[in-house]
């Protein structure tokens, strides 16, 4: 496995390559050292970095709003997106059983490995290196509108709007699903007073619902 390519993608070269290997080693390998301890450390480091990032980026937001935003950035889905951008799945050390079970595409494994890598960089080079790398990653992965959507809850906003206009809450119905279990795509429709206002796809029902709600919100706002 050529870890030089991965380090080039990452934008950081490890002085101790064993530390990187540990961060990429899943517990399924049954090796004495795997990435769970580094994941624990990385989670704490990222919580601090993202917290500071939001504190500085949104100086007028209250604590409650900042907490919601941090929760939407420090989670499995957000870290999986960053892990996929870095192609971490290609470099993981996993068991043959996990390999056959599409472990390289599993969100839980990818997000944990991402946290472990950040924990490893923190151990080797300190908080500033992780901070610089994370800010660069966020710039690369999330453009302006994508970044807003990362912590913008379209479902909540649609519910508030429909309750104000119609006095009811929207209903989400799965219209279709396709693909294998590890890579399903869901088509969801949103209905208000039994009328379909939008439909959209997503890799999970929640993602499809959020995409649906976004379209429905834009439609309703135009009608106002």
Buried (B, 14 or more C-beta within 10 A) or exposed (E): EEBEEBBEBBEBEBEEEEBBBBBBBBBBBEEEEBBBEBBEBBBEBBBBBBBEBBEEEEEEBEEEEBEBBBEBBBEBBBBBBBBBBBEBBEBBBBBEEBEEBBBBEBBEBBBBBBBBBBBBBBBBBEEEBBBBBBEEBBEEBBEEEEBEBBBBEBBEBBBEBBEEEEEEEBEBEEBEEEEEEEEEBBBBBBBBEEEBBBBBBBBBBBBBBBBBBBBBBEEBEEEE
